Amino acid sequence: MKSLGFQTDLLLLELSGSSVQDTGEYVVVRTPANPGFWWGNFLLYRTNFGPGDAQRRIEDFRREFPDAQHVALGIDSTDGEIGAVEEVAAAGFDIGRDVVMTADHVVPPPHPNEQATYRFLSSDEDWEQVYRLSLACAELEVDAAYEDFTRRNLLRQRALVEVGHGSWFGAFDGDRLQSSLGLMFDGNGLARFQSVQTFPDDRGQGLAGTLVHHASMYGLTRAKTLVMVADPDYLAIRIYRNVGFSDTETQLQLTLRPA
C-alpha cells in the first residue's frame, strides 16, 4: 500500500481477524463478525476513478458484498485526487478526505490539563465507560444497529490490547472516564492511534492534547513513527499539530450510506 493510512488500517483489521484478499485491481476487506462496520467491509482500489468507474465500482462492491446496506470504497493514494470527481459526486458518494499525520517526536501541549489522572484502562468498568463515550461522540443516529456496531468494534479493539498489540489510555476524574484513545503497534516501527474521544461536557479543558502527549511518549518507546488520521475540518486536528504531528498525506474514503 502507498497510503500509510490504509497500510495501518489493514494491519489492524488483519490482526483483529478481518480477511484481506488482493484481487489485483482492488483489495477486498471483510469483517464477518461486524457486518455494520463500513470500514471493516470495503474495497480498496489501487487507482483513482476514470470515466465509467463510479458505477462499475459500485457493481464490484455489490457483487463482493451482496447483503451489505452500504457501499465503502477506498483509493490507495496519498494526494487526495479522486479522478472522475463529477461522476463520483453524481453517483451520490460522500467523499472523505482525512489527513494522515505522523510524528517521530512530540512536545507538551500549550495548555496541558494537570488535574486529570492519565492511565491505562484496567477493568471491565473502564471499557464499559469507553463504550458509553463512543456513543456520546457518535456522528450518526444512535439506534440499536449503531449500538451493536459500537459494542462489536470495542470488543475487537480490546482483544488487540489483551494479546499485546497495543494499549488503551484514559483521562479520568477519579473513576470517571473523560477522554480515551488507543495506540496499536505493527512491530516494525509504526504505531497507529485509534479513536481519540472526549465526552462533550469535558471538552475544552486540554484533556485530549494531554492524553495524546502521554500516549505518544509511551508509544515512542516502542515505535519510531506515530500515525494519526484526522478530519481536516474538525478542531481536534489543531490539538495533534500542537503536540508535534505533521500532515503527511490525504486518505480517500468514499461511501454510499444505507437508504
JOGIRA-V196908 format. One record per backbone hydrogen bond with DSSP energy under -0.5 kcal/mol. NH is the residue of the N-H (numbers start at 1). CO is the residue of the C=O. Records with the same first field share a line. If there is no record, write none. Layout:
NH = CO ; CO
//
This chain:
7 = 3
8 = 4
9 = 5
10 = 6
11 = 7
12 = 8
13 = 9
14 = 10
15 = 11
16 = 12
17 = 14
18 = 13
19 = 30
21 = 28
22 = 20
23 = 21 ; 26
25 = 23
27 = 44
28 = 21
29 = 27 ; 42
30 = 19 ; 28
34 = 31
35 = 32
37 = 34
38 = 36
40 = 37
41 = 37 ; 38
42 = 29
43 = 72
44 = 27
45 = 43 ; 74
46 = 25
49 = 82
53 = 50
56 = 52
57 = 53
58 = 54
59 = 55
60 = 56
61 = 57
62 = 58
63 = 59
64 = 60
65 = 61
68 = 65
71 = 256
73 = 254
74 = 43
75 = 252
76 = 45
77 = 75
80 = 250
84 = 49 ; 82
85 = 83
88 = 84
89 = 85
90 = 86
91 = 87
92 = 89
93 = 88
94 = 255
95 = 93
96 = 94 ; 253
97 = 95
98 = 96 ; 251
99 = 230
100 = 98 ; 249
101 = 99 ; 228
102 = 246
103 = 226
107 = 243
112 = 109
113 = 206
114 = 112
117 = 172
119 = 117 ; 170
121 = 168
127 = 123
128 = 124
129 = 125
130 = 126
131 = 127
132 = 128
133 = 129
134 = 130
135 = 131
136 = 132
137 = 133
138 = 135
143 = 141
147 = 143
148 = 144
149 = 145
150 = 146
151 = 147
152 = 148
153 = 149
154 = 150
155 = 151
156 = 152
157 = 153
158 = 154
159 = 155
160 = 156
161 = 157
162 = 158
163 = 159
164 = 161
165 = 160
166 = 160
167 = 183
169 = 181
170 = 119
171 = 179
172 = 117 ; 170
173 = 176
174 = 172
176 = 173
177 = 175
178 = 171
179 = 171
180 = 197
181 = 169
182 = 194
183 = 167
184 = 192
185 = 165
186 = 190
191 = 225
192 = 184
193 = 227
194 = 182
197 = 180 ; 195
199 = 178
202 = 199
203 = 200
205 = 202
210 = 206
211 = 207
212 = 208
213 = 209
214 = 210
215 = 211
216 = 212
217 = 213
218 = 214
219 = 215
220 = 216
221 = 218
222 = 219
223 = 219
224 = 189
225 = 189
226 = 103
227 = 191
228 = 101
230 = 99
232 = 97 ; 230
234 = 231
237 = 234
238 = 235
239 = 235
240 = 236
241 = 237
242 = 238
243 = 239
244 = 241
245 = 240
246 = 102
248 = 100
249 = 100
250 = 78
251 = 98
252 = 75
253 = 96
254 = 73
255 = 94
256 = 71
257 = 255
//
